[in-house]
Amino acid sequence: MSAIELVGGRPVAIVGAGLVGAGWAIAFARAGLTVRIYDSNQDTADASLPWAAEQLEALHKHGLLGDAPDTVKRRLTVVQTLEAGLDGCAYVQESVLERVDVKRKVMLEIERLAADDLIVGSSSSGIAASAFANDLTISPRVLIAHPVNPPYLVPVVEIVPSTQTSPQAVIFVDALMQAIGQSVVHVRKEIEGFVLNRLQAVLLREAWALVRDGVASCEDVDKTVRDGLGWRWSFMGPFETIDLNAPGGVADYAARLGSLYYSIAKSRTGEGPWEPELVTRVEAERRQYLPATELASRRAWRDDRLMSFAAIRSRSGSHE
Ligand SMILES: NC(=O)c1ccc[n+]([C@@H]2O[C@H](COP(=O)([O-])OP(=O)(O)OC[C@H]3O[C@@H](n4cnc5c(N)ncnc54)[C@H](O)[C@@H]3O)[C@@H](O)[C@H]2O)c1
């Protein structure tokens, strides 16, 4: 079923139009949906339109847009109130700050204004929906739909129901996300950081520790991922990687190298927070490679690379 059929021709809403919310707007509009954009900061909401127009032109240039950029842009509207945003909507993608109090307040407002069948997906990076969306009339229709930034270029989305989310809401969001071209991961139990950020957390914990202990420079840690692990990870996950890295597959790999990984894991049980002195060192090294004044242009460069990569992936498929 198409995305338009799934929402019954009704609009979808973005609540919180920062980095991620504005990116979601493009992902929905690209699939043909009418999108209302609301942010409590009107300037942020207004800025999302010219920014989206630029991204749509770039997507078009890379052959990643089915319709003309202007056609897709016309599907986007900025609204001035949450009420106007939610009016008649089938789905809302909440993308406000990553704070329990802010998300709870937004859920209370949505509960007051929402139609009886509105489904609510939250972009939360790691806070479970039970922490801010339980014991409301809308609770059965709220779940986490956690993207990677930017959602219109990196397809994965983690669907994490709360303890009160209905199975029907999970089925709907799964279908909607697939219909707009996202790759759905189901997180079966609420856990801080879900799957994606827990995996990222392990890698970052080790990266900081290796630099702290003088084992390698930041650049050499980055190079190890950029020119090593990342090559395979761009098209296969860690389990498939190790399945292919021993003659007899994953069980053979575990027999050969399980004790090494266990020994490494035991050596990192007492890790503390990222200490300010270490952060200063890493910041200084990064600024040698990339001055702070060039962060924005490097982000644009990253997105251009992602678009080239997305174009290759859309031609070859992710598994072939
Ligand atoms: N940045 C990322 O890489 C990333 C990736 C995946 C998920 N997320 C998650 O997405 C959410 C948004 O993150 P972001 O990076 O876009 O943050 P951001 O700071 O860029 O945007 C948040 C926006 O929410 C708005 N806002 C705050 N309170 C509001 C309210 N009551 N009503 C409407 N708008 C309100 C703010 O004005 C701001 O524009 C967070 O939960 C974050 O963890 C972020």
PDBQT file of the ligand as one rigid body, heavy atoms in Angstrom, charges set to zero:
ROOT
HETATM    1  N1  LIG A 401      20.432  15.086  15.794  1.00  0.00    +0.000 N 
HETATM    2  C1  LIG A 401      20.465  13.784  15.582  1.00  0.00    +0.000 C 
HETATM    3  O1  LIG A 401      21.447  13.247  15.033  1.00  0.00    +0.000 OA
HETATM    4  C2  LIG A 401      19.290  12.917  15.962  1.00  0.00    +0.000 A 
HETATM    5  C3  LIG A 401      19.145  11.654  15.348  1.00  0.00    +0.000 A 
HETATM    6  C4  LIG A 401      18.031  10.864  15.673  1.00  0.00    +0.000 A 
HETATM    7  C5  LIG A 401      17.099  11.335  16.590  1.00  0.00    +0.000 A 
HETATM    8  N2  LIG A 401      17.266  12.558  17.175  1.00  0.00    +0.000 N 
HETATM    9  C6  LIG A 401      16.230  12.994  18.128  1.00  0.00    +0.000 C 
HETATM   10  O2  LIG A 401      15.329  13.858  17.460  1.00  0.00    +0.000 OA
HETATM   11  C7  LIG A 401      14.800  14.815  18.401  1.00  0.00    +0.000 C 
HETATM   12  C8  LIG A 401      15.115  16.210  17.893  1.00  0.00    +0.000 C 
HETATM   13  O3  LIG A 401      16.527  16.357  17.813  1.00  0.00    +0.000 OA
HETATM   14  P1  LIG A 401      17.215  17.481  16.912  1.00  0.00    +0.000 P 
HETATM   15  O4  LIG A 401      18.637  17.079  16.770  1.00  0.00    +0.000 OA
HETATM   16  O5  LIG A 401      16.395  17.735  15.697  1.00  0.00    +0.000 OA
HETATM   17  O6  LIG A 401      17.130  18.747  17.899  1.00  0.00    +0.000 OA
HETATM   18  P2  LIG A 401      17.020  20.288  17.521  1.00  0.00    +0.000 P 
HETATM   19  O7  LIG A 401      17.459  21.037  18.736  1.00  0.00    +0.000 OA
HETATM   20  O8  LIG A 401      17.713  20.565  16.224  1.00  0.00    +0.000 OA
HETATM   21  O9  LIG A 401      15.448  20.498  17.302  1.00  0.00    +0.000 OA
HETATM   22  C9  LIG A 401      14.492  20.425  18.313  1.00  0.00    +0.000 C 
HETATM   23  C10 LIG A 401      13.388  21.425  17.969  1.00  0.00    +0.000 C 
HETATM   24  O10 LIG A 401      12.290  21.235  18.861  1.00  0.00    +0.000 OA
HETATM   25  C11 LIG A 401      11.685  22.494  19.051  1.00  0.00    +0.000 C 
HETATM   26  N3  LIG A 401      10.818  22.439  20.220  1.00  0.00    +0.000 N 
HETATM   27  C12 LIG A 401      11.172  22.400  21.529  1.00  0.00    +0.000 A 
HETATM   28  N4  LIG A 401      10.062  22.328  22.302  1.00  0.00    +0.000 NA
HETATM   29  C13 LIG A 401       8.987  22.310  21.465  1.00  0.00    +0.000 A 
HETATM   30  C14 LIG A 401       7.584  22.232  21.645  1.00  0.00    +0.000 A 
HETATM   31  N5  LIG A 401       7.048  22.170  22.876  1.00  0.00    +0.000 N 
HETATM   32  N6  LIG A 401       6.798  22.221  20.554  1.00  0.00    +0.000 NA
HETATM   33  C15 LIG A 401       7.331  22.291  19.320  1.00  0.00    +0.000 A 
HETATM   34  N7  LIG A 401       8.657  22.384  19.078  1.00  0.00    +0.000 NA
HETATM   35  C16 LIG A 401       9.476  22.378  20.141  1.00  0.00    +0.000 A 
HETATM   36  C17 LIG A 401      12.879  23.432  19.184  1.00  0.00    +0.000 C 
HETATM   37  O11 LIG A 401      12.500  24.794  18.953  1.00  0.00    +0.000 OA
HETATM   38  C18 LIG A 401      13.844  22.895  18.135  1.00  0.00    +0.000 C 
HETATM   39  O12 LIG A 401      13.689  23.549  16.885  1.00  0.00    +0.000 OA
HETATM   40  C19 LIG A 401      15.456  14.468  19.743  1.00  0.00    +0.000 C 
HETATM   41  O13 LIG A 401      14.630  13.602  20.463  1.00  0.00    +0.000 OA
HETATM   42  C20 LIG A 401      16.733  13.787  19.310  1.00  0.00    +0.000 C 
HETATM   43  O14 LIG A 401      17.291  12.943  20.297  1.00  0.00    +0.000 OA
HETATM   44  C21 LIG A 401      18.325  13.366  16.868  1.00  0.00    +0.000 A 
ENDROOT
TORSDOF 0
